[in-house]
Amino acid sequence: MPPMISPVQPPRYWFAKPYADFVQRLRVASGFLLLITFAWFCRPSAASLIAGLPICLAGLSIRAWAAGHLAKNQELAMSGPYSFVRNPLYAGTLLIAAGIVIACRSAVLGVIAAVVFLFVYLPVIELEEQHLRSIFPSYASYAAQVCRLLPLSSINTGNRRFSWKLYRRNQEWKAALGFGAALLWILWRFWSASQTH
């Protein structure tokens, strides 16, 4: 009698696709909400800047590293940071947001950022994963070995190098510019607060 082969379990998602489709259209609006909250509640101190900005820079570096390994819809990215997490761009964004919350010393900003990530970005991550499963047959095997956002495991994908061409094609420099603008605002709020004391 041949051995029984257990069927491959379909992936389980937390959010229904209609909801994910809906909130995908809200990403820009939620970004503006975070921007307004950030501008209003930012109260940095020297200690909060020292604690938060290195976390931001780590997140920005992860995003840049990921952009140099991502050929969107052409091949499955599994090198660089993709050998540790399936969504390094989002993981980097999460680190940047955490660093900004710490630098700004704002619990309100932290709560809003957490809600937006959980109920807007996480469904979008799941939606993008469904898309990748549909165009890359090897994604299921990859996803079984590499975690979504936490580097709890890794795979060996050879020595593929970072590509500045991919970095530019993915326009990751826009994230660096956006962070630069946010940093200027944080430093201005810190400076203006120090002038009033």
C-alpha positions as CSV (number, residue, x, y, z in Angstrom):
1,M,0.0,0.0,0.0
2,P,1.6,3.4,-1.0
3,P,2.2,5.9,1.7
4,M,-0.4,8.5,2.4
5,I,0.5,12.0,1.2
6,S,-1.1,14.7,3.2
7,P,-2.7,17.4,1.1
8,V,-1.1,20.9,1.1
9,Q,-3.1,23.1,3.4
10,P,-4.2,26.3,1.8
11,P,-2.9,29.5,3.5
12,R,-5.1,31.0,6.2
13,Y,-5.6,34.7,6.2
14,W,-6.9,37.0,8.9
15,F,-8.8,39.3,6.6
16,A,-11.4,38.6,3.9
17,K,-10.3,39.6,0.4
18,P,-13.2,42.2,0.0
19,Y,-12.0,44.0,3.1
20,A,-8.4,43.9,2.0
21,D,-9.4,45.2,-1.5
22,F,-11.3,48.1,0.3
23,V,-8.5,49.1,2.7
24,Q,-5.9,48.9,-0.1
25,R,-7.5,52.0,-1.5
26,L,-7.3,53.7,2.0
27,R,-3.5,53.5,2.2
28,V,-3.0,57.0,0.9
29,A,-5.7,58.4,3.2
30,S,-4.3,56.6,6.2
31,G,-0.9,58.0,5.4
32,F,-2.3,61.5,5.5
33,L,-3.9,60.7,8.9
34,L,-0.6,59.5,10.3
35,L,1.1,62.6,8.8
36,I,-1.3,65.0,10.5
37,T,-1.1,63.1,13.8
38,F,2.7,63.1,13.6
39,A,2.8,66.8,12.9
40,W,0.4,67.6,15.8
41,F,1.6,65.3,18.6
42,C,5.4,65.4,18.0
43,R,7.1,66.4,21.3
44,P,10.7,65.2,20.9
45,S,13.4,65.3,23.6
46,A,17.1,64.7,23.3
47,A,16.6,61.3,24.9
48,S,13.7,60.3,22.6
49,L,15.7,61.4,19.5
50,I,18.7,59.3,20.6
51,A,16.4,56.3,21.2
52,G,14.2,56.6,18.2
53,L,16.3,57.8,15.2
54,P,18.6,54.8,15.1
55,I,15.5,52.6,14.8
56,C,14.3,54.7,12.0
57,L,17.6,54.4,10.2
58,A,17.6,50.6,10.6
59,G,14.2,50.5,9.0
60,L,15.2,52.8,6.2
61,S,18.3,50.6,5.6
62,I,16.2,47.4,5.5
63,R,13.8,49.0,2.9
64,A,16.7,50.2,0.8
65,W,18.3,46.7,1.0
66,A,15.0,45.1,0.0
67,A,14.4,47.5,-3.0
68,G,17.8,46.4,-4.4
69,H,16.6,42.8,-4.5
70,L,13.0,43.3,-5.8
71,A,12.1,42.8,-9.5
72,K,8.4,43.3,-9.1
73,N,6.2,40.7,-10.9
74,Q,9.2,39.4,-12.8
75,E,10.8,37.0,-10.4
76,L,10.2,35.9,-6.8
77,A,12.5,37.9,-4.5
78,M,14.3,35.5,-2.2
79,S,17.7,37.0,-1.8
80,G,19.0,39.7,0.5
81,P,16.5,40.5,3.3
82,Y,13.9,38.3,1.5
83,S,15.9,35.3,2.7
84,F,14.9,36.3,6.3
85,V,11.4,37.8,6.0
86,R,8.9,37.7,3.2
87,N,8.0,41.4,3.5
88,P,11.1,43.3,4.3
89,L,9.7,46.6,2.9
90,Y,6.8,46.4,5.3
91,A,9.1,45.3,8.1
92,G,11.3,48.3,7.4
93,T,8.3,50.6,7.4
94,L,7.2,49.2,10.7
95,L,10.6,49.9,12.2
96,I,10.6,53.5,10.8
97,A,7.1,54.1,12.3
98,A,8.2,52.7,15.7
99,G,11.3,54.9,15.6
100,I,9.3,58.0,14.8
101,V,6.8,57.2,17.6
102,I,9.7,56.9,20.0
103,A,11.4,60.0,18.8
104,C,8.2,62.0,19.0
105,R,7.3,60.8,22.5
106,S,3.6,60.4,21.5
107,A,1.4,57.6,22.8
108,V,-1.5,58.8,20.6
109,L,0.7,58.6,17.5
110,G,1.7,55.1,18.6
111,V,-1.8,53.9,19.0
112,I,-2.9,55.3,15.6
113,A,0.1,53.9,13.9
114,A,-0.6,50.4,15.4
115,V,-4.2,50.6,14.3
116,V,-3.3,51.6,10.8
117,F,-0.7,48.9,10.5
118,L,-3.0,46.1,11.8
119,F,-6.2,47.1,10.0
120,V,-4.8,48.7,6.8
121,Y,-1.3,47.4,6.1
122,L,-1.6,43.9,7.3
123,P,-4.6,43.1,5.1
124,V,-2.7,44.7,2.2
125,I,0.2,42.4,2.9
126,E,-2.1,39.4,2.8
127,L,-3.6,40.6,-0.5
128,E,-0.1,41.0,-2.0
129,E,0.8,37.5,-0.8
130,Q,-2.3,36.1,-2.6
131,H,-1.1,37.9,-5.8
132,L,2.4,36.4,-5.4
133,R,1.0,32.9,-4.9
134,S,-1.0,33.3,-8.2
135,I,2.0,34.3,-10.3
136,F,4.9,32.4,-8.7
137,P,4.3,28.6,-8.2
138,S,7.3,28.5,-5.9
139,Y,5.9,31.0,-3.5
140,A,4.1,28.4,-1.4
141,S,7.3,26.6,-0.7
142,Y,9.1,29.9,0.0
143,A,6.4,31.0,2.4
144,A,6.6,27.8,4.3
145,Q,10.2,28.4,5.1
146,V,10.3,32.2,5.7
147,C,8.2,34.2,8.1
148,R,6.1,37.1,7.0
149,L,7.6,39.9,9.1
150,L,9.9,38.5,11.8
151,P,13.3,37.0,11.0
152,L,12.7,33.7,12.8
153,S,14.2,31.5,10.0
154,S,16.2,31.9,6.8
155,I,16.9,30.2,3.5
156,N,20.1,30.0,1.5
157,T,19.5,31.7,-1.9
158,G,23.0,32.0,-3.2
159,N,25.0,35.1,-3.5
160,R,22.8,37.4,-5.5
161,R,24.0,41.0,-5.1
162,F,22.2,44.2,-4.3
163,S,21.3,46.1,-7.5
164,W,21.3,49.9,-7.6
165,K,19.3,49.6,-10.8
166,L,16.5,47.8,-9.0
167,Y,16.7,50.3,-6.1
168,R,16.2,53.2,-8.6
169,R,13.5,51.3,-10.5
170,N,11.6,50.7,-7.3
171,Q,12.0,54.5,-6.5
172,E,13.0,53.7,-2.9
173,W,14.8,57.1,-2.8
174,K,11.3,58.5,-2.2
175,A,11.2,56.8,1.2
176,A,14.5,58.4,2.0
177,L,13.2,61.8,1.0
178,G,10.0,61.3,3.0
179,F,12.0,60.3,6.1
180,G,14.3,63.3,5.6
181,A,11.3,65.6,5.6
182,A,9.9,63.9,8.8
183,L,13.4,64.2,10.4
184,L,13.5,68.0,9.7
185,W,10.1,68.4,11.3
186,I,11.1,66.5,14.4
187,L,14.3,68.4,14.7
188,W,12.5,71.7,14.3
189,R,10.0,70.8,17.0
190,F,12.8,69.8,19.3
191,W,14.7,73.1,18.6
192,S,11.6,75.3,19.0
193,A,10.7,73.6,22.3
194,S,14.2,74.1,23.5
195,Q,13.9,77.9,22.7
196,T,10.9,78.3,25.0
197,H,12.7,76.9,28.1
